[in-house]
Amino acid sequence: MYGNCLLCRTKVPSTEIPTLYSGIDLDEEVNWMKWANVNGKIDIHRLSGSVGDLLIEMEHQWSKFIMHSYITHAQFEHIRNLKQSLASDSALVHMDFA
């Protein structure tokens, strides 16, 4: 949780991806999409760069992603547990405003 795991706290895309995919060309040109706030408006933008650039971009957002992933998983588990212990005369309402 939150990067406390000794096994994975130092694992980031820029080191893990090349290790997992030894044939990857970090200089290959690729395109990707990214949400960005420009002049107060959030919009999706198409970016271009090398695989290495993409991995660095991923690394900049990695801690946010890990936090989001943990919270999403914890919420899912909590809701599942609530459903399993719900009384027959009760209802569970889950509203997601993402």
C-alpha atoms as a printed R data frame, in Angstrom:
   type eleno elety resid chain resno       x       y       z
1  ATOM     1    CA   MET     A     1   0.000   0.000   0.000
2  ATOM     2    CA   TYR     A     2   1.264   3.467  -0.902
3  ATOM     3    CA   GLY     A     3   4.762   2.220  -1.808
4  ATOM     4    CA   ASN     A     4   5.462   0.606   1.555
5  ATOM     5    CA   CYS     A     5   6.146  -2.823   0.077
6  ATOM     6    CA   LEU     A     6   9.864  -3.563   0.232
7  ATOM     7    CA   LEU     A     7   9.641  -5.757  -2.875
8  ATOM     8    CA   CYS     A     8   8.055  -3.223  -5.190
9  ATOM     9    CA   ARG     A     9   8.676   0.283  -3.849
10 ATOM    10    CA   THR     A    10  11.584   0.842  -6.229
11 ATOM    11    CA   LYS     A    11   9.941  -0.737  -9.272
12 ATOM    12    CA   VAL     A    12   9.074   1.845 -11.888
13 ATOM    13    CA   PRO     A    13   8.218   1.532 -15.589
14 ATOM    14    CA   SER     A    14  11.565   2.850 -16.857
15 ATOM    15    CA   THR     A    15  13.460   0.003 -15.194
16 ATOM    16    CA   GLU     A    16  10.878  -2.794 -15.146
17 ATOM    17    CA   ILE     A    17   9.629  -2.677 -18.745
18 ATOM    18    CA   PRO     A    18  13.105  -3.024 -20.333
19 ATOM    19    CA   THR     A    19  13.828  -5.883 -17.918
20 ATOM    20    CA   LEU     A    20  10.596  -7.700 -18.774
21 ATOM    21    CA   TYR     A    21  10.913  -7.054 -22.514
22 ATOM    22    CA   SER     A    22  14.632  -7.334 -23.269
23 ATOM    23    CA   GLY     A    23  14.145  -6.738 -26.998
24 ATOM    24    CA   ILE     A    24  12.445  -3.373 -26.534
25 ATOM    25    CA   ASP     A    25  13.884  -0.468 -28.513
26 ATOM    26    CA   LEU     A    26  13.833   2.575 -26.211
27 ATOM    27    CA   ASP     A    27  14.489   4.855 -29.210
28 ATOM    28    CA   GLU     A    28  11.510   3.627 -31.252
29 ATOM    29    CA   GLU     A    29   9.006   6.389 -31.990
30 ATOM    30    CA   VAL     A    30   5.539   5.832 -30.513
31 ATOM    31    CA   ASN     A    31   2.307   7.779 -29.965
32 ATOM    32    CA   TRP     A    32   0.160   7.860 -26.833
33 ATOM    33    CA   MET     A    33  -2.777   9.758 -25.402
34 ATOM    34    CA   LYS     A    34  -2.735  11.842 -22.220
35 ATOM    35    CA   TRP     A    35  -5.391  13.838 -20.392
36 ATOM    36    CA   ALA     A    36  -4.173  17.381 -19.723
37 ATOM    37    CA   ASN     A    37  -5.553  20.577 -18.218
38 ATOM    38    CA   VAL     A    38  -5.052  23.428 -20.688
39 ATOM    39    CA   ASN     A    39  -6.490  26.845 -19.808
40 ATOM    40    CA   GLY     A    40  -8.837  25.303 -17.248
41 ATOM    41    CA   LYS     A    41 -10.211  22.734 -19.694
42 ATOM    42    CA   ILE     A    42  -9.374  19.049 -19.403
43 ATOM    43    CA   ASP     A    43  -8.906  17.405 -22.763
44 ATOM    44    CA   ILE     A    44  -7.111  14.407 -24.210
45 ATOM    45    CA   HIS     A    45  -3.976  15.065 -26.237
46 ATOM    46    CA   ARG     A    46  -1.996  12.891 -28.625
47 ATOM    47    CA   LEU     A    47   1.710  12.858 -27.791
48 ATOM    48    CA   SER     A    48   4.663  11.506 -29.737
49 ATOM    49    CA   GLY     A    49   8.121  10.515 -28.624
50 ATOM    50    CA   SER     A    50  10.391   7.583 -28.024
51 ATOM    51    CA   VAL     A    51   9.505   4.546 -25.948
52 ATOM    52    CA   GLY     A    52  11.960   5.968 -23.405
53 ATOM    53    CA   ASP     A    53   9.998   9.248 -23.343
54 ATOM    54    CA   LEU     A    54   6.775   7.315 -22.767
55 ATOM    55    CA   LEU     A    55   8.339   5.368 -19.900
56 ATOM    56    CA   ILE     A    56   9.499   8.628 -18.297
57 ATOM    57    CA   GLU     A    57   5.976  10.057 -18.698
58 ATOM    58    CA   MET     A    58   4.572   6.935 -17.039
59 ATOM    59    CA   GLU     A    59   7.088   7.293 -14.228
60 ATOM    60    CA   HIS     A    60   5.963  10.881 -13.541
61 ATOM    61    CA   GLN     A    61   2.437   9.595 -12.950
62 ATOM    62    CA   TRP     A    62   3.382   6.285 -11.331
63 ATOM    63    CA   SER     A    63   2.809   7.208  -7.666
64 ATOM    64    CA   LYS     A    64  -0.659   8.588  -8.488
65 ATOM    65    CA   PHE     A    65  -1.467   5.423 -10.419
66 ATOM    66    CA   ILE     A    66  -0.292   3.151  -7.599
67 ATOM    67    CA   MET     A    67  -2.376   5.106  -5.074
68 ATOM    68    CA   HIS     A    68  -5.432   5.032  -7.364
69 ATOM    69    CA   SER     A    69  -5.000   1.320  -7.992
70 ATOM    70    CA   TYR     A    70  -4.741   0.555  -4.274
71 ATOM    71    CA   ILE     A    71  -7.800   2.644  -3.375
72 ATOM    72    CA   THR     A    72  -9.864   1.121  -6.196
73 ATOM    73    CA   HIS     A    73  -8.971  -2.402  -5.088
74 ATOM    74    CA   ALA     A    74  -9.658  -1.628  -1.409
75 ATOM    75    CA   GLN     A    75 -13.042  -0.093  -2.258
76 ATOM    76    CA   PHE     A    76 -13.980  -3.091  -4.393
77 ATOM    77    CA   GLU     A    77 -13.086  -5.478  -1.555
78 ATOM    78    CA   HIS     A    78 -15.017  -3.413   0.992
79 ATOM    79    CA   ILE     A    79 -18.145  -3.273  -1.187
80 ATOM    80    CA   ARG     A    80 -17.912  -7.005  -1.859
81 ATOM    81    CA   ASN     A    81 -17.728  -7.676   1.888
82 ATOM    82    CA   LEU     A    82 -20.695  -5.375   2.516
83 ATOM    83    CA   LYS     A    83 -22.755  -7.205  -0.117
84 ATOM    84    CA   GLN     A    84 -21.965 -10.571   1.434
85 ATOM    85    CA   SER     A    85 -23.069  -9.450   4.900
86 ATOM    86    CA   LEU     A    86 -26.067  -7.387   3.810
87 ATOM    87    CA   ALA     A    87 -29.326  -8.093   5.638
88 ATOM    88    CA   SER     A    88 -32.228  -9.279   3.485
89 ATOM    89    CA   ASP     A    89 -34.161  -6.074   4.196
90 ATOM    90    CA   SER     A    90 -31.272  -3.770   3.264
91 ATOM    91    CA   ALA     A    91 -29.866  -2.329   0.064
92 ATOM    92    CA   LEU     A    92 -26.413  -1.212  -0.924
93 ATOM    93    CA   VAL     A    93 -26.234   1.811  -3.221
94 ATOM    94    CA   HIS     A    94 -22.869   2.462  -4.858
95 ATOM    95    CA   MET     A    95 -22.513   5.776  -6.683
96 ATOM    96    CA   ASP     A    96 -19.313   6.458  -8.594
97 ATOM    97    CA   PHE     A    97 -18.790  10.020  -9.800
98 ATOM    98    CA   ALA     A    98 -15.566   9.367 -11.691
